[in-house]
Amino acid sequence: MRFSHDILHRIPVRSLQVFEAAARHGSFTQAGDALGITQSAVSRQVGELEKRLGVPLFARAGPQVALTRAGEALFERAARAFAELRAGVAACRAVEGLSNVVTLSMLPSVAALWLAPRLEEFAKAHPEIDLRVSASRHLVSFEAEGIDLAVRYGPGNWSGLTAEFLASETVRPVCTPDYAERIGIERPSDLLKATLIHPDIDEGWPAWFAAAGVAVDAVPSGPRFSDDTAALNAVLGHQAVFLGRSVLTARELEAGRIIAPFDIEIPASFSYWLVRPKGQEPGVARDSVRKWILRSFGRPEPGV
């Protein structure tokens, strides 16, 4: 397959990256998950690349895709090229003394409520490490986005990744002492008089009221935030009651800024995991960050 230099100049590198991921995974959906974009965005990028090249790269049959002969020829070379680029970036970082740079991915709420209060502790323990935090809700692609480690909230069974258990958690109502006094929260049923913030997780108010033995035909409607940080800020502003996740509300509870008016908790279906690619090359700085995170979550001293 030969292209003129003019054609190469007109082909966006991003389209080639998306094509390579789709070909490697054999699925537009899985490629989108790996790159943090939608399946339709993958389809558009591939379609644009096919249009620019003037040849079909995939044979499509419903949700299934398979490379055409032209696609196979391009993928063979694209895979090698991107592997070389990744190796080149790693070598460049090492030459320029950037081997102590570690990029850590996590949910914005985990970054704000769990990591941020511990940054001084980390800096004192590892002043030599340049920690960079990528706060995002999508499942990042480690290679494509330059991520070294990730703290994820989920079932812990991500394909191609090593997941180390960090913590499970429970969910229970939290509010400020002033709000509890103003509303008159003494029994679980009193929460029906409050403004209830609904969580963006499977465990919701109906499940908690059932665990508390409160029969309700319909839980009152209330705001729903996609990020726990915003919900907690509303609680700290004495405006509502939130079903707080134990890991993310621990510091505010310990400080007494919020209270859990009842001891009734329900277990969350997801847990926290420290995730890295399988077969990841060793790195002193990366392993130091990994061990610090595991220790901070109270896990045993880890091996390699």
N, C-alpha and C positions, 0 to 999 in steps of 0.2 A: 504494500500500500504506500503510494508516494503522494506527497502534497507539495505544492509550491510554497515558497516562503510567504507569499501573500495570504494563502489559505491559513497557514499556521498563525499568522498575526491576527486573523479574524476570529480565531477559536478561543473563547475564554477558558482560562485554566480551571475555573470553578466547574465548568461543564465537563471537562475531562475528569476532574476529581469525582464528580457525582457519577459519571459513567463507570469509572473504575470501581467505585463502591457497589454500584448496582450489579456489575458483572461479578464481582468477588462474592457477594452475598446471594446472587441468583434471585434477587427479589427487590422490587422497588420499595416495598414497605420496610424491609429490614435495612436497606440502604438509608432510607429516610431516618429511621430510628438511630442508626449509627452516626449520621451527620447532624442530627438535631433539626431536621426539616420534615415537611409532610411528604407523603407518598406522591401527591399531585405535583409538588415542587420537583421531585426527582423526575417524574414523567415529563414535565415541561423542559427541564434542563436537557434530558436525553433527547427529546424531540427537537429541540433547538440545535443540538449537536448533529443529529442526523440530517437536519435541513441544511446546515452549513457544509457538511461533508458530501451530501447528495447520495448517501447510501443508508439502508436500514441497518441498525446495529443489533437490534433485538427482534426476535419473532415472538409476538404476543399471542397468548391463548388464555383469555380471561385473566385471572390473577397471576398466572404463571408466565415467566419470561425466559427465553433462552437466547444465547448469542447466535447471531448469524455468522457466516464465515468471515465477513468483513469485521464484525464485532470481535470475533476471536482474535483476528490479526491485530486489531487495535488494543485489545485488552492485554495481550501478551507483552506488548511494548509499554503500555501505560503502567501496568503493574510494576515492571522493572524500573521505569522512570520515577514513579512515586516512592518506591523503596529506596532508590538512590538519593532522592531529595531528602527523605527523612534521615537517612544516614549522614547526608551532608550537613543538615541542620544540627544534628547531634555533635558532629565533629567540630562545627563552627563554634558551638556553645562551649565545648571543651577547650578549644584553642584560646577563646577570649575569656576564659575563666568563669564561664557561666554554669559550670557543673554543679554549683551550689544553688541554682535556681530550681525551685520545686513548685509546680502549678497544681493546686488542689481544687477540685470541683465539689460543690455541695449546693443544696437548696438555699435560696436567699434567707429563709427563716432560720436554718441551722447556722448559716454564716453569721447572722445578726445576733441570735439568742444563745448559741452555744459557743461558737468560735471567738467572736469579738471580745467577750469578757475575759478570754484566756490568752489574748495576743501578747500581753506583757509577760505573762508566764512563759510562753513559747520563746519570745525574743531573748529572755534572760537565759533560758536553757540552751538555745541554739542561735547565738548572735551571728554565726557564720552563714546561716541559711537565708536566702532571699525567697521568702514564701509569697506566692502570688495566688490569690483566691479568685476563682471563677464561680460566681453565684448565678445559678441558672436552674430553671425548672425542668428543662428537657434532659434526656439521657444523652450525655455528651459522647462524642467519638474520641477516644483517647488519642489515636494517631492523628486524625484530621485536625483536632483542636489543640494538640500539644498538651494534653492533660497527663499528669504523672499518677495521681491518686484521686479517688473520689469517695466522699461519704454519701451513701445513698440510703434512701428510706424505701423499703420494699420487701419482697419475699426472699431475696438473697440468691436467686438462681439465674443470674444473667449469663447468657452464652458467651464463651470465650474469655470470661473474666474469673479471677480468683476473688472470692468474697469472704472476708473475715468478720465474724459476728462482733458487734460492738455493744448493743443494748436493745432490750425490748422495752416497752413502755405501757403505761396505763393512761386512761383519759378520765378526767373528772372536772366538775364545775369550778371555776375560779372567778373571783371578783375582788374589789377593794373592800376593806372593812367599812369605809364610809358608805359605799353603795349597798352593802348588805344591811347596814343599819337603817338607811333611808328607805329601802324597799320593805324591810321587815322580814328578812330571810331567816327563818328559824327551823322550818321543816322543808323537806324536798318539794312538796307541793307548792310552797311559796315562790318557787322559781317561775311558776306560771304567770306571776305578776310582773316579772322582770323582762327587760329586753334581752333576748337570747341571741347570741351570735352563733350561727351554725358553722361547724367545722367543715373543712374541705377534705375530709377523710371518710372512710366507710362507717366509722363509729359515730353515731349522731345522737341527738337528744332523745328520739324514741327509744333507743337501746338503753340509754342511761336512766330514763324515767321508769322503764320496765325493771331494770336492776334495783331501782330504789323503791319498787312496789307502788308506784304512782300510776293509776289508770287514767289515761288521757285519750280522748277520741282523736284529737289532732293537736300536735305541738304547735304553739304559736309561731307564726312566721317571724323571721328576723333577718338581719343582714348576713351575708356570707362573703368572707374574704378568701382569696386564693392563696394568701400568705399569712402565716400565724403572727408575723411581726406586727402587721397592721391591726389584727384582731386584739393582740395584747396591748397595743397602744390605746385602743378604744377602752379596754378594761381599766388600764391605768388612769384613764381620764374619767373614771367613775361613771361610765355610761352604760355598762352592760355586764352580763355574765357570759363567759366563754367556756366551752369544753376544752380545757387546756391539756396538752400532751406533757407528760411528766418530765421528759428530758428537757423540753424547751421552757418550761415554767419553773424549774427547780430553783434557779437563782432568785427570781422575784419572790417566790414563796419563802425561801430562807431569809431574805432581807425583810420580810414582813410587809412588802409593798402590796402584795395580794394575799388572799387567804383562800383555802379550800373549805367552804362552810360545812361540807359533809365528807365523811371518810369513804363514801361509796365510789368505787372505781370500776371501770370496765377495761379489759385488756384490749390493746390495739392489735389489729391483725398483721400489721407490718412491723419491721424492726429496723435498726440502724446497722449498716454494714460498711466496712472499709474495703474498697474495691480497687483492683489493679488488673491490667492485662495478664493473662497467663503467659508464662515464658518471658516476662519483662526482664530486661538486663539489669544486673545489680547496680545500685547507685548509693553511695554513702549518705548523701543528703536526703535522698528519697526515703531510704530505710530509717533514717533518724526521725523524719516526719511521721512515718508509719508507726514506729514504736511509741512516739510521743502521743499520737492519737489513741492508740490502744491503751496506753497507761492512763490517759485522761478519762477514758470511759471505764476504767477499773478492770481492764482485761489483764490476764497473766502476762508476764514478760515474754514477748514473742520471739520466735526464731525467725530464720530467713524465709 
